[in-house]
Amino acid sequence: MYLSIFFFLLLWAQALTLKNLNYSVPEEQGPGTVIGNIAKDARIGLEQTGQGQAKKANFRVLENSAPHLIDVDPQSGLLYTKQRIDRETLCRRNPKCQLSMEVFANDKDICMIKIDIQDINDNSPAFPSDQIDIDISENAVPGTRFPLTNAHDPDAGENGLKTYQITRDDYNLFSLEVKSRGDGTKFPELVIQRPLDREERSHHTLILSATDGGEYPRSGTMQINVKVIDSNDNSPVFDQPSYVVEIPENSPPGKVLIDLNATDPDEGNNGQVVYSFSGYAPERIRELFSIDSRTGVIKIQGEIDYEESPIIEIDIQAKDLGPNPIPGHCKVTVKVLDRNDNWPYIGFVSVRQGAISEARPPGTVIALVRVTDKDSGRNGQLQCRVLGNVPFKLEENYDNLYTVVTDRPLDREVQDEYNVTIVAKDNGIPPLNSTKSFTVKILDENDNVPRFTKMVYLLQIPENNIPGEYLGSVLAHDSDLGQNGTVYYSIINSNVSGGDVNTYVNVNAANGAIYAVRSFNYEQIKYFDFKVLAKDAGSPHLESNTSVRITVLDVNDNIPVIVLPLLQNDTAEIHVPRNVGVGYIVTTVRAVDNDYGESGRLTYEISDGNEDHLFEMDPVTGEVRTAHPFWEDVNPVVELIIRVMDHGKPTLTAAARLIVKAYNGPVAGGEPRINEENRNWDMSLPLIVTLSIISIMLLAAMVTIAIKCKRENKEIRTYNCRIAEYSHPQLGKGKKKKINKNDIMLVQSEVEERDAMNVMNVGHVGCHTSFTGPATSTTETPANRMSIIQTDSFPTESNYMGSRQQFVQSSTFKDPERASLRDSGHGDSDQADSDQDTNKGSCCDMSAKEALKMKATGVKPPPLEQ
């Protein structure tokens, strides 16, 4: 049966057709008796298949109140008996005997079947015993009544007990009177018609007949033996012939039902009354009640149930203790008041198996529920609902049958499992309620877009980072489950400074971690933006994006480069006329630093050689002035060590040696005494002109050095040329790249030192910067840079560090800060790969002086060596 109910639930979501069928069958029919044809009576036709053939009929029993008695043929729909039906055994004294059945026909029609079991007159009235003995005093007056035991006929209606008759009363001394109880039961009373005389006749034999009302009446008999005895003159008499008592059901045992009182005017034992149940009182009465034989108090001793018997009748007799007593009789009618003592019962006919998709629409059937209550009236009226704020509700169908359906859209992300509790409450006072629960799990659908934790992610990285360095992460949440909630990240294609963004950064598809593809240079790019896409793995995919800004932080990676005065081997000679006085500008030291902010702000100072305080230096402008009126008398030749420091962290410095010599002669026109008129003389224009000339000469020198480096490297490997790769992954794949002069460093060899050749170490700043003022940074255009045509023109030299160290050791100064080698920020961060050197600009200085000398003498410079 439960399997059929399960199939019924699977098809419940379809439209249901309810049909009520009523049948009747006489009892005592043999097995296999056809009661009716459900298919015919319900007008259920056969369905047609796709090939035009009739689909086989299908009848399933959902619920059967008597599965051992009746059944339905699953193919033909015939309703038949399985065994002999005995109405009296099935329904006892219930006047209406009915069986019920629910049949699911062709997976779409529900047939509610009621079968009335018709009574036949197959039972005769029967008395509890074949005979009874009655003692009647001869003093009994006419009209005295003696209740007799009643006969029992299991049949109902017209086939049940109808009347009683008495026979063989030869002297017409007795008559019979038939009475009915409240439940319809008929019982006889023997009535004395005339006075009895024991001396005349002491025994009378009567035959009591009980007849039913069937078409062919049946009867039963019992013999009554009347003994006339000499008895008391008076019998006990009750206050009332009948009593009506109301008592609630489930009254506790020991509660007093009624206190009866019967009086007998006789004295002694003839007047002492004893109470008892009538001899023919049913055994059930004796189980429910007890009577005190002395006081006549009736108490409850069993469980009173309204649903079992709403009305109970008790026959009581009272007789004295005298000889030949004549008992008195009364009837106590007990009306049982219904109490709300039965809890509603909730039964799950069927519950949906498995999870339900959150995409299912409202109205989806979840379960089929039946609710009943054994109480009657108001106490049996039920109110049912779903407990709590859950997206489910009850819909009543018929006969206390409910369906649990969804009443609003489901969302697994809000709640993935519901405990659905059905509450059934009756209308009794106080009301009783029952609950029953089942679990509904929600199946996930891809209905949520990945959402980033931020609208814009701001990431920072110092310049000169290592390619592949972790920059930060983006994070998107998707509240779906499984593949629907698995998020993959990717970068949306875009351009950054004219290049593909994927050559700058990439993102880990699984966790959103962002890594640098190249090394960044603050001087080239300060920030760039791109978008990251988050897409789930559901079907169809859902996606969203966010913006990421990478900010490159400036690092103090450029050493200050002294551009004025022109240095040779980090040394410049300054000739100062004698007697120039205090405040005379000996020279102006200018340096440039490609860094920004504090890292590019420079401070000038005399670090050594000024023990006698003959000179002073402006820390901002770099002007060196005389501080002693007769400095040439103190020391005509002074070697000053000038230090230029930036304000980055760590601080980078550059140094130069100024040899100040006094000579006898007039004050140079370009070097006037410092007075109030020329103190504010603008140095920008001469500096710009000078730097422009230096840049042009630097280009020529670089070409000469590069060609010579290449040739000598092949022959005697005099020069070691290193190519600085600037964060281009493509170089490792064979692509050729044009290298700016900033990316090339030339190192002086020992041969050139012995030959006293003036060769400079070219850095990424060099001598090609144009100085526009004290606070103006150097600018560089592609036209001022020297491009190397092919990267592979410069062979890699393994002894670069060795040559570099020899060169540093041969430098004029031993100051470690001036001799330090530092990364230029355009490539590798190794200190040995510095683009700046303590002798930077030496070649530029030499070339500039030679060019000025040749210009003054009118000599043409020699052609560049090929």
N, C-alpha and C positions, 0 to 999 in steps of 0.2 A: 504493500500500500504506500509506503513512504517513497519508493522509487517512482511510483505513478505521480505522487505529489510533486516530486522534483521535476519531472517532465512538464507537469502543469505550470510550474513557475517559469520554466524556460520560455514558454509561449504566452505568458501572462501579459507581456508588453503589447501583444497583438490585440486586436479588438475581440472582446468576449461576447458571446451570445448566451444568455441565461434562459433556460426553459424549465418550467415546472410541470412534472408529470405525476399524476395520482393513479394508483392501482389498488386493487383489493383482491384478496385470495382467501378462500375458506381454509380454516385450519384443518389439520389432519391429512393434508394432501401429501402424496408420496414424493420422493426425490425425483427431480427432472421435470416437475410440473412447470409449464411455461406460464408466467404471469402476464407478460406483455412484450411487445416489440418496440424497443426504444427508437430505433431508426425510423420506423413507420410512424409511430405516434408523435415523435418530435419533428417529423418531416425533414429528416437529415438526408440530403441527397449525396450521391457519390461524386467526388471531384474528378475532373478530367486531367489526365497527364498531358505532357507536351506532344505525345504521339497520338492523341485522340482517344486513348484507352482510359477506362474508369480506374481511378485510384482505389486501392484496397481500403475498405473501411477499417476504422480503428476505434475501439471503445476501451477506455481505461477507467477503473474504479478509483476515485480519489478518496472517498470516505464511505465506510459501510458500518452501520450500527450493529448488524448481525452477520458478520462474514461467514459464520458457520451455517447459516440458514439459507441465504440467498446470494446469487452472484449474477454476473452479466457475461454473456459470450462475447469475447473481444472482437470477433469478426462480424457476426450477424447482428449483435446488439440485442439478442433475446434475453429477457429477464426470467430467471428460473429458480426453482427451489433446489437446495442441495440435500435436504433431509426433511423428514416429517416435522411439521410445525405444530406444536401444542400450545395453543393460545393461553391456556391456564398456567402452564409452566412459565411461559414467556412474560406475561403481563399480570399474573395473579388476579387480584380483584379490580384492577384498573378497568374502568368501563371502555376506555379507548386504548386499543392496542395497535401501535403503528411502528413500522420500521422505516428508516431513512437511508438514502444512498445518494452520493454525488458521483456522476459519471462524466468523464471528459471525452467527448465524441469528436473524432476526426481532427483532433488537435486544435479545435476552435470553438466548440460548443460545450457549455456546461449544462448538464441536465440534473436538476434537483428532483429526486424521485421520493415520493411518499407512498408506502404500501400499508394499507389497512388490513389487519388480520381479522377476518370475519369469524365470528363465533358460530359453532354448530352445537346442536344439543347432543353432546356426546358424554355428558355426565349426569348422573341421577342425584337428587338430593340425598344427603346422608346425615344421620344423627351421630353424635359422638359415641353413643353406646346403643346396644340393642334394647335395653330396658332400663327404667328408672323406678325407684321406690319413693312413694310420697306417703307420709304419715299425716292424717287429717283427724283432728279431734271431732268427736261427735258434736261438740258445742259450736263448731264452726257455723256461722250464720250464712244464709244464702247471700251470694254476692262476693263471698271471700275468694280472693284470687291467689293462684299459685303459679308463678312464672315457670315455664318449662324450658328446657334447653332447646335451642333452635337448631335447625338442620343447616347444612352448608352445601351449596351447589356451586362448583367452580365456574360454571358457565355464567355469561353476562347477558344483560338486557332481557329480552323476552325468554331466553333459554334458561335464565336463572330462576331461583326459588320464587314461586308466586303465591302459594297459599298453603294452609294447614287444614286438616280435617281430623275429627275424632270419631271413632266407630265403637260398636259393641257396648254402648251405654244403654243397657236394657231397661233401666229404670228412670232414664232422663234426669239423673241426679247431677250430671255435669254437662257443662257446655265449654266450648272453645272460643276464645277471642284472640284475633291476630292483630298485633300492633307493629309499628315500624319505628326504628331508631332514626336518629338524625342522619346517619350515613346510608339510610335506605334499607338496612338489614331488618328483616321481619322476624318476629319471635312470637311464640304462642303463650297464652296464659289459660290455665285451667280454672274455670269459674264454677263455684257450687251453685246449683240452681235451687235445690231443695235441702232442707235439713237432713243430716245423716243420723242414722241410728245404728250404733255399733251392735246392739243386741239383735237387730233385725238382720244386718249383713255387715260383717267386719272387713271384708276384702272386695275390691272392685278391680277388674282388669280392663284396661282401655288400650286401644290401638291408635297411636298418633301417626297420621300420614302427612308427608310433605310432598307437594307436587310443583313441578316447574311449568313455565309457560311456553314450551317449545311446540312446534307444529305436531310433533308426536310426543305428547307429554311423558315425562319420566317421573317416578315417585320413589320415596323411601319411607320406611315405617319404623316406629319404635314402640315398644310395649310399656305402658304405664301401670305400675302396680300400686293401687291406692289401699292403704291400710287405715281403717277407721279406729281410732283409739280414744280412750277416755283422756281428756286433757284439761288444761287450765281453761278457765272461763274467759280470760283476757289475754290478748296478745300485745307485744310491744308495738307502739305506734310512733312513727317519725313525725317531726314537726311539719315537714313538707313531703309530699310524695316524690318530688324531684328537686334537684339543686343544679344551679349553673355557676361554674367557677371559671374565671379567666386567670391564666398564669403564663408568664413569659417563657419562651423556650430557653433551654439551658439553665433553668432554675437549679440552684445547688441542691444536692441530696440533703435530706433532713428538714427541708422547708415544709411547713404545714400547709396542706392543700385545703382541708376543711375539717371542722369539728362537728361531727354528727351527734344528734341527741334523739334517742327513742325512749319513750316512757311506758311503763307497765304498772297499772294500778294494783296488781296483786302484791302480796307481801311475801317476804322471805325469798326462797329460791324462785318462786313463781313470778316474783317481780324484779329479780335481778337480771338485767339485760346483758347479753353478750353479742358483740358485733363481729361480722365477718363478710368476706366477699361471697357473692352467690356461688353456688356450687358449679355453675356453668360459666363463670367468669374466665375469659381467655388467659392463657399463661403469660402473655405480654403484659396484661394488667397487673398481674402479681409481680412482674419484674420491675415495673415502673413505680408502683405504689405499695405502701404498707399501711395496715389498719391496726390500731390498738383495740384489742378485743374488749377491754374494760371501758375505755373512754370514748371510743368511736372516732378518734383523731386519725385522719388519713394524711400521711406524709409522702413526700417524693423520695424515692430511693434509686431511681434510674435516670438516664439522660433523656430529657424531653426534647424532641426534635420536631419543629413545625413542618419541616420538609417531609418527614415520615408520616405524621398524622396530625392534621390541624385540629381535629375534634376527637376527644376520647370520652367514652361513656363507661361508667363504672356502676355495676349493680351491687347494692349492699343489702344485707339482711341482718335483722336483729331478732333474737329470740331469748326467752327467759330460760332460767335453769330449772324450772319446775318440770314435773312429769308431763309428757305429751305436749311440749310447747308448740305454739303456733307462731312461726316467725313473721315479723313485719319486714316489708321491703321498701326501698327507695332507690332512685337513680341519681347519680351525680354526673352531670355533663361538664367535661373540662374543655374549655376553649383555649387552645394554645396560641399565644400571641407571637407573631413572627418577630424575631430580633435579627439585626444585621450581624449574623455570626458566620457568614460564609464570605471568604475573601474572593475577589474576582480572580479568575484563572485565565492566564495568557498562554496560548499555545502557538508556536511557530509552525505553520503548515509547511512553509518552505522559505529558505533564505538564499539569496544569490551567493554563489560560490565564486571565490577569487575577488580581485580588486576591480574597481570601477574607474574608468578613465575620467580625468577631470574635465575632459571636453564633452562629456555626455550632457544632453540638454535637460532642463527641468522637466519633471514628470517621469523620469526613468524609474521603473519598478525595482525595488530593492528586496522586499520580503512580503510574504503573505501571512497574516496573523488572524487567529480566531480568539475571541474573548468571551467568556461565559461567567455566570454567577448563579449559584443554586438558590439564592434567596428569591423571594417573590415580591411583587408590587414595587414600591419605591426602593426597597432594599436591593432589588435585582436590576434596577435601571443603571446603566453604565455610561461613563464618560471616559473616552480614551484620547490620549494625545502623546506626542513625542516630547520627552523631557529635555529641557535646555535649549540654548540657542544654537541649534544645529541645522544644516540645510536639508532637513527631511521633515515630512509631515505624513499624517495618516489620512487615508481616504476610505470612508465606509462604503461597502458594497451591498451586502445583504446578510441577514441572519447572523449579525455580530462578526462578520468577516471583513477584515480591513486589509488594505495594501499600504505598504510604506514606500513612498516615492520621494524623489528629490524635488524641492520647491524653489531652489535658486541655483545658479551656476556654482560648480565646485572649483576650489583652488588648492592644489596640493601644497603650494608654497606657504599658504596660510596654515593649513592643517592637513597632514597626510594620513590621518587615521581618526575615525570617529567611533565612539562607543554609543551606539543608538539605544536609548532606553525607552521602552514603551511603558506608559503609566495608565492603568485602568482603575477608575474610582467609581464606586456606586453612590447612590443618593440617600443611603441610610443615615441615621443619626445615632452615633457619630458615623461618618463615612469610613469605609474601608477601601484601601487601595493596594494594588499589587504592581510590581515592576518586573520587567524582564528585559535583558539586554543582549545585543549582539554587536559584533565589530564589523565596520566597513572600512576597508583600506582604499586609498585613492591612488590611481595609477598616474604617473607623471607624463605630461605632454610638453613639447618644446614651445612654451608660450612666454618665455622671459628673455629679454635682450640682455647680453652682457653689459654691465654698467661699471664704468671706471670710478675709482674712489675719488678722483680729482678731475676737474675740467681741464686744467693745465698743469703739467708737471714741469717744475723748474729744477734743472740739474746743473751742477757746476763742476768744472774740472780744470786744474791748473794746466797751463800750456806745457809742452814738451812731454806729454804723457806717453806711456808705452802703448803701442797698438795692441788692442785686445783688452785694454784695461776696463774694468767694470765702472760704469757711470752711475747707475741707479736702476730702478725698476718701476714699471707701471703695473697696476693691478686692477683687474676687472672681475667683478663677481657675477655669477649666473646662478640664480637660486633653483634652477632645474636640477634633475638628477642624471647620473650616468653620462652618456654621450650628449644629452641635451644640456648638461651643465658643464661640460668640459670645454674650456676656453683656449683658443690658439691665437697667438699674437703675430702680427706682421707689420712692416713699415709700408705706408702708402707711398708709391713712387712720387718723387718730387725732385726739384733741383735746388742745390745749395751752392751759391757762388759759381754758377755755371756748370756744376758737376752733379752726378747722380747722388742722392742722399745715401744710397747704400754703400758708397765708397767712403762715407764718413762714419756711419754708425750701423750696427745691426742689432736685432732683438732676438732673444731666445723665444722660440715659438711656444714653449711649454710654460715658462714661468714669467715672461715679460721682462727679463733682465736685459738691459741695454749696454752694449759694449762699443768701445771706440775701435774703428777700423784703421784709423791713421793717427799720427801724432799731430796735435793742433798747435798752431802758432798764433799767439795773441796779436802779434803785429800784423798778421794777415787776415784773421777772422776773429771777431770778438764774440759772436753768438750766431746761432742759426736755429730755425724752427722746422719741425716736421710733424707728421701725424702717425699715430700707431693705431692699427685696426685690431679689434678684438672680435673673433667670430667663434660661435659655438659649433659643436659637431653634430647638432640635431638635424632633423630633416623636416622642413627646409631649414637652412642655416639662418641664424639671426646674428646681427653684428652691430657694432657701434665703434666710434673712434674718439681719440683724445689728442690734444696738442702737447708736444714736448718742446721745451726750449733748452738748448745746451748753451751755457755761458762759459766761455774760456777765460780763465783767470790769469792775469799777467804774473809772470815770474821774473825775478831779477836775473836774467840770463845773458845780458849784454854788458860787457866791460866798457867803461868809458874809454873813448879814443881821443887822444890829444891831436888836434888838427893845426893849432897855432901855438907857438911858432913852429916853423917847419923843422922837423927833427931828423937827425941822421944818427942811427944807432942810439936812439932815445936821447940824443944830446943836441943842444943848440947853443951856439955862441952868440952872446949879446954884447955889443960894443957900446959903451956909454961914455960920452965926453966927461971930462973932469969939470968940477965946479958947477954941476947942474943944480945943486942945492937939494933941499928936501921936497919930496912930492913928485919928483920927476918920474914919468912912466917909463920904466925900463923896457917892459914888454907886456903884452897881454896874452895870457894863456887861455886858449879855447879848447874845449873837449865836447864831444857829442856822445849821446847814449840813446840807443833805439828803444829802450824801455819807456814805459809810461808811468805817470804818477810819481810817487816817491822813488820808485826804482829808476826813474830818469832824471830826477832832480840832483844836480851836481854841486859839490862844494870844493873849493880850492884852498890849498894851504901849502906853506913851506915846511916840509917835514925835517929837513936837515940842511946844514951848511949856513945857517943864519944865527950862529951862537952869539955873534957880536951885535945882532939886531940892526944890521946895516940896511935891511930891506923889509918891506911889509907887503902883504898880498891881500887884496880884497877877496873874501871867500865866495862872493856871489859873481862878480864880474871877471875875476881872474887877473886883474891888473896888478902888476908888480911895480912898486914904487920905491924910490929911495927914502930911507928913514933916517939917514945920518948925513949932515951937511958935508962932511969930509970923509966919506966912506972910502975913497980911493987912497987916502993916506993910511987908513987902518989896514986895508987889504985891497990892492989894486986888482986882484983876480979872485973872484968869489964863485965857488961852485954851490949852487942851490939845488936841492932836491925838491921838486914840485910834485905834490900828490893830489890827484883828483879822485874824489870819492862820491859814489851815488848813495842814496838813502834807502836802498832796498834791503831786504833780509834774505840772505846775508849780504853785507856790504861788499861791493866790488870796487877795486881801485886801479888806477893807472898812474905811472910815475914818469917823470922826465927830469933830465939834468940840464940845468941852465948854467952855462959858464959866462959869468958877467965880468967883462974886462974893461978897464978904464984906458982911455987913450986921449992924447993931447990933440985937440982939434975943435972945430966949431960944432955947435949942437945941430944934429941932423934935422932937416926940414920936416921929416915925417915923425920926429920924436921931440916935440917942443916941451918946454918946461910946463909943468902943471900949474896952471893958474886958474883963476875963476872964469876966464873967458873960454878956455878950451877944455875945462874939466868935463863938460857934458858933450864933448865931441862925439858924434855918432860913428860907431865902428862897423855898422851893419854893411854898408855898401862895399868898403874894402874887403871885408870878409867874404861877401858873396862873390865878388870878382875873383878873389884868391882861390876860393874853393872850386869855382867853375874851372879855372885853369888847371887846378890839381886834378880834378876829375878827368879832364881830357888827357892829361899826361898819364894818368893811371891806366886808362884804357890802352894806350900805346904800350905802356910797360907790361901790362898783363899779357898782351898778345906776344910780346917778345919773350917773356918768361915762360909762357905756356909752350911755345914752339921749342924753345931751348930745353925746357924740362922734358918734353917728349923725346927729343933727339938724344939728349944725354942719358936719359933713362934706358934707352935701348943700348947705348954704347957702354957707359961706365956707371950707370945708375947713380948719377950725381944727385938727382932730385927724386924725391918720393912724393907722388901726387895722390892725394886721397879724394875720392868723390864722396860727398855727403849726400846720402839718400834722404830725401825729405818726404817721408811718410807716404810713398806711392807704392802700394802693393803690386802694381803692374810691372815694376822694374824686374822683379824676380821671375817674370814670365817671358822675358825676352824682349819686351817693348823698350825702345830707345827713347831717351828723355833728354831734352835740352836742359843744361844745368846753368843756373845763374852764377855769376862770379861770387856771390855770397856763399855758394855751396862748395868752394874750392879753397884749399889751403896749401900754400907752397912753403916748404921747409928748407932752410939754408943748409947746405952740405959743408963738410969739412974742407973740400977742395976750394969752394968759393971763399971760405974764411981765410984760407992761406993766400989766395989770390987777391984778398982785400976787395972783393967785388961787393958792391952795395946791392944786396937783394933783399927785398922785403917779404914779410909773411902776410899774405893777403887774407883779410877776414871778410866777414859778410858785410862790414860797414866800409872799411878801407878809407881811401882818401877821396871818394867820389861824392861825399855828402856836401850839401850846400847849407851854409849857416846863415840864418837870417836874423839872429839876435840872441841875446843871452838866454831867453826862455823858449826859443823855437827849436823844435825837434828836427832832425835831419829828414829830408825827403829823398826819394829815389825813384826814378822812372826807368822803364825798360830800356830807353835809349842810352842811359848812362851805365848800363850793366854790360858786362862782357859775357856773351853766351858761348859755351863750348858746344860744338856742332854735334858730337856724338859722345855718349857716356863711355863707350868702350875705348876711346882714344887715350884714356888714362889708366894704365895698368895698376892693379892693386899691389902695394909693396908691403911685405910682411915685417920689415924692420923699421916701420914708421916711428914707433915709439922710441926706438934707439936713436934714430937721427934727431928726433925732436928733443930728446933729453940732452944730447951733445950740444945742440944749438942753445938750449936754455942755459947750460953750464958755461958756454962761451960768452954769454951776455955780459955787458959791462957791470950790471948791478946784480947784487946778490939778494936783494929784497924778495922774499918769497911771494909777497902779494903781487909784485910787478912781474915776477917770473911765473905766476900761476897760469895754468892752462885751464880754460873753462868752456863748457858747452855753449854754443851759440844759440841753441834753441831751435835749430832748423833740422835737426836729425837726431842722432843717437845722443843719449844723455851721459855717455862716458866722458870723464874729464880729459882723457887723452885725445878726444876728438874735438877739442876747442877750436872754434873759428877765430878766436881772438888770441893774440900773443903779445908778449911784452915788447917785441920789436915791430909791432904792426905800424905800418906807415913809413917804415924806413926807406923802402924803395921809392915810395911816393915823394918823400922829402928829397931824396937824391935826384930823382927825375925832375922835380920842380925846379931845384936850383940850377941843374944843368941847362934846363930849357930857358930859364931867365938869363943865364950867362950867355948862351948862344944867341938869344935875342938881342942882348946888349952889344955883342961883338959883331952881330950880323953873320954869324957862321951858321950854315944850314946843318941840321942834324943828320947824322948818317942814316941810311935806309935800314929798316928793320930786317933782322936776320930771318931768312925763310926756314 
